[in-house]
Amino acid sequence: MIDHTILDDAICTFLRSSCGHATNNQALIDLAGGKWRTVDARMQAMRKSGRIRWHGRSLKNHPLGVRSHGWEVLTEPDRTL
């Protein structure tokens, strides 16, 4: 099983601090082995696990009202296991 911890954490950091889309960020693509689809797949996996949430592109839908990419980071992973 592949450990995606570093990529997942980098995606969450990006989502908290940027208004662009993670699949267009070259640093994340490089971290994902040069594949933007890997970034997209990890975002969908984190969405399904409840770590991130999609609100849509409208700023009025986002609870913080600050991220035009439409994603919100909900939880930090439990590293105690």
N, C-alpha and C positions, 0 to 999 in steps of 0.2 A: 504494500500500500504506500502511495506517495504522500509525503508530508507537505501540505500546502500552506503551512503556518506563515511562512515569511511572505508569500504572495498575498494571502488573505489579509494579513496585518497591513501590508503596503497599500492594498486596495482600500481598506477602511480609513487609513490615514489620508489617502488621496481624496476620498469622498467627503471627509470632514473639512478639508482645507481648500478644495478646489471647486470651481463651477463647471469645469469641462467634464467630458465623459471619460471614464477610466479606460475604455477600449481604444481610445485615441491617444493615450499617454504613452510616449515611447519608452520611458523608464519602466513602466509596468509591463509593457510588451516585451522588453528585453528580459525582465525578471521572469517572465512566463516562457522563456525559451524562444522568443521571437514570434509568438503566436497570439494575436489579439483574441482569437476564439477561446484560448485558455483563460484569459482574463474574464471574458464573458461567461464562460462555464463556471468559474469560481464565484462570480457574482450571483449567478442563479442558484448555486449550491448554498451560498450564504443566505440568500433570500428564503430558500426553502427551510433552512435551519432556524430562521428567525433572527439572524445576526444583523441583516440589513432589510430595509423596506423601500419599495417603490411607491412614490406618491404621484407621479406624473410630472410633466415638465412645467406645469403652472406653479408659480411661486406661492399663489394663494392656497394651494393644496398642501404645501410643505409646512409642518408645524413650526419650524424655525424661520421659514420664509426667506432663506438666504441661499439656497443651492439650486441653481437652474437645471442641474442634471437630473433632479427628481429623486435622488436616493438619500436615505437617512440611515446612519449607523445606529443600531438599537442597543446592542450588547457587546461586551468584551468577552472573549472566550475564557472558559474556566481552565486555567493552567495548572490547577492543583492535582489533576488526575495523573 
